[in-house]
Amino acid sequence: GIDPAENIGQMAKDKGLDVISEYFNATTAAAAVAQYGKAKVITSNNTFNHIDNLHDFMAGIQILLDDDGTFIVEVPQAIEYINKLMFDNIYHEHVSVFSVKSLVDLYRSFDMEIYDIEAIDVQGGSMRIYARNAADSDTIPGIVSEWLGKEKAVGLLDADTYKQYKLAVEKIRDELCAILADIKDNGKTVFGYGASAKGNTLLNYYGIGPDTMPFIVDKNTLKHGLYSPGMHIPVHPVEKIASDKPDYILILAWNFADEIMEQQAEFKAAGGKFIIPFPKPKVV
């Protein structure tokens, strides 16, 4: 594989895998071809939306992909950003948000076509895109036309869609802040669950600080003893829920809400309640 993260690359090497610890581009693709030959399958899972220079990346795909090969990309769906108001997934390392239309156009400029699409329940709603070389093809497969139609119906290319999106996001912000204010006014406590990047986007935009939510808990030991960026809420182990017994848990990692609620069955059985912020704030 090719990955610029040296620590992750070393973990793979320790398992006996060959890794080129560089950014993927035309240069590294050529080096991979020289060493291993062309690839029948290339995958990019939840990395495509992190790439600054997509054209250099795609130039590398052209070099590395076999004539009959398949390029598979997994990214969050732009359409779900609209449907689920997922503004919290828009932050610094996500430099792009992709629609099928945007990928059709990008691939076409590199003589490639999308031939299949799968909807998958990851990151709040993602899509797995299968593409192949197709220099002379102007046809659009039925599954692609179907997705393009859905995107048009939602209004992805309509500026008014994003004006309404802004208003809808402001509405759910006000609703959640009202829930938290009511909890505080009634002398109850709330912890956050999940010191995630998307959670910090929500906290900073909503202005939720330690005066409203004194702690965040997370299973990742590397985050314990640290503070959330911007709002400076301390991060503790998940065991703090059992020791401090908050009345509510705001699930910041809401895309794992079912899993988190299942893990915290004792909290629920003792009378605790969960707050899920998307797509509409609710207490369960």
N, C-alpha and C positions, 0 to 999 in steps of 0.2 A: 504494500500500500504506500501511499504518499500522504504525509501529514506534517505540518510545520511544528506541531507541539512535540518537543523533544522528550518530555517526560512520558507522554502517552506512547510515543514511538518506542521508547525504551521498554515499556511494559509489554508491547507487542513483540519486540525482539526477544525479550526474556522467555516468551512462549514459543520461540522458534520461527517467528514470521519475519520476512524480509520487509524492511521499511526504509523509504527514502524520506529523511526528516527535512523536507523543504516545502515551500509553498508550491502548489500545483500550477504550472503554467506551460507555455510552449517549450521552454528549456528543460524543465524536469520531465516533461512528457517524452521528449526526444531521448533523454538519458535512460528512461525506463524502457523505451522501445529497443535501444541499443543493447540493454542488458537482458531483457526478458522477452522481447518481441511484442507484437500488438495484442491488445486485450479484447476478448470476446464480450466481456461484460465490465462496465465501469459503474460504480455506485457513488452517490454523494447524498448522504442522509443528514438532513438538518445542518448542512454547511453552505449550500448554495446561496442562502440569504445572508451569509456573513461575508461574502466575497466583494471586495472593492472593484476589482478589474475583471468583470465578467467576460469581456472580449478576449483577454489574454488567457483566461481559464478555458474558454471554448476553443481557442486555437490549439490548446493542449489536448483537448478531447479529440479534435480532428486528427491530430498526429497519432495519438495512442489507440484510438478505437479501430478495431478491425473492420474491414469493408462490410461484413455481415454482422457486426457487433451491435450490442444494445447499451445505451446510456440511460441509467436510472437515477432520477432525482426525487428526493422526498423533501417537501417544504410545506409550511403552513399555507392554507388556502386563503387568498385575499377575500373570497366571498364569505368566509366565516368571520373574518375581521369585522365585516359589516353586519352579518346576521347575529353575532354574539357580542358585538361591541368590544372586541378584544384590543382596546387601545393599549392595555398593559403589556402587550407583546411587541410594542413599537419602542425600541430603545437602542442605544448607541451601537451595539454590535450587530443588530439586525439592519443592515444597510439597504435591504430591498424587501419588498413584499410582492409576491408573485401571483398573478392570475394566469389562467391557461392562455389567454390572449397574449400576454407579455412573453410567455415562453414559446408560443407558436412563432411569433415574430423574431425572437432572438435566435431560435434554432434555424429558422428559414434562412437567416443571413449567413449561416454556417453550413448550408446545404444538408440540413437534417429535418426530419419530421417527427412529430409525436404520433405514435400509433396505438397507444393505450394509456388509460388513466384509471387509477384506483383511489377512492376516498378511504382514508384511514383515520382512526380515532386516536390521533396523537397530537399533542400541543394544542388541544382545543378544536382540532379539525384540520387535517393535513391532506395532501394528495401525493400519490406516487406516480410519477410521469415516466413513461417508457418512450425512448426516442431512438431513431436509427438514421443511417445515412440515406439520403434520398435527393440527390442532386437535381433530378429531372421531374420530380413529382410536384404537381400543383393540386392534387386531390386532398381533401380533408376527411379522414376516417370518421365514421358515424359517431363514435364515442366522443371525439374531439368536438364535433359540431354540437353535440348535446351539451357539453360543458360550456362552450361559447354561448349557447342560447341561455343557459342558466345565469351566466355572468351578465349578459345583456339585460335579462329580466330584473336582476337585482339593481341594475344601474351602476355597475362598476365604472363605466366610462362617462357618467353623467356628473357634472360638478355639483349639482344640487344634492346628490346622494351624500356627499361629504359635508355639506352644510347641515343636513339633517342628522348626520352622524355626530357632529359636534354637539348639537343640541341634545341628542339622546345620551351621549356620554356625560354631559353636564347634569342631566336629570338623574342618572343612576348614582353619580357622585353625591348629589344632594340627598338622595334617598338613603345611601349608606351612612353618610355623615349624621343624618337625623337619627338613624338607628343607634349609632355609637353614642351620640349625645344623650339619648334617652337612657341608655345603659348606665352612663356615668352619673346622670342626674338621680338615678334610682339607687346609687351606691353599689352598683354591681361592677364586676371586673371582666376584662376581656384580654385575652392573649392572641397574638398572631401565630399562625402555623405556616412555616415555610419562608426562610430567608432567601428568597429567590430574586432574580433580576426583575421578573415581571411584578413580583410583590412590591419591590422598591419603587417601581414606576407608579403603581397605584398609591402607595403611601405618600410619595412626594407630591403627586398631582392633587390628591385629596387633602393634604396637609395633616395627616394623621401622625402624631408624635407620641412620646412617652407619657405625656400627660393624659392621653386618651387610652393608650395601649402600652403598658409599662414593659412588656417583654414580647419577644418573638422566640418561638422554639423551633428547632430544626434537628434532624437526625444526623446531619453532617458534622462530625466532630471538628473539622477544620474551621467551622464558622463559630464555634462556641467561644465566648469571651470577647467577641467582636461586636461591632455596632452596625446597624443598617445605614447605608450611605444617605446623607442628607438629613434624615429625621433622627438619627442617632438613637435608635431603640436597641437596647442590649439583646444579644442572641444567647439563648440557653439551650441545654439539652431538653429533649422531649419529656424527660422524667419530671421536669418542673411542673407539668400539668398535674401530676398526681400529688406532688408535695404542696403546691400552692392553691390548688383547687379553684381555678377561675370559674366564673359563671358562664362565660361565652368563649368560644374560639373562632376568630376570624380566619378562614382558610384562604391564605394568600396564594398558595399553590393550588388554586381551585380546579385545575385540570386533573388533579389527583384527589378530588374531594371524596369520592366513594372509598378509595383506599384508606385515606386518612380517617374518615369516620368509622370505618371498620376496625382500624387499629386502636381507635379511642372509644371502643364500645363501653368500657368501664366508666369513662367520663360521662357518656350519654346516659348510662344506667343510673348514675348518681344524680341526675337532674341537669347536667350541663347541656348547653345548646350550641349549635354550630351556625355561623353566618357565612353564607356563600355569596360572593360579590357579583358574579356574572351568570347569565346575561342580565338578570335583574336581581338586586339584593334581596335575600330571603333568609329567614331564621328557621332552622330545622332542629 
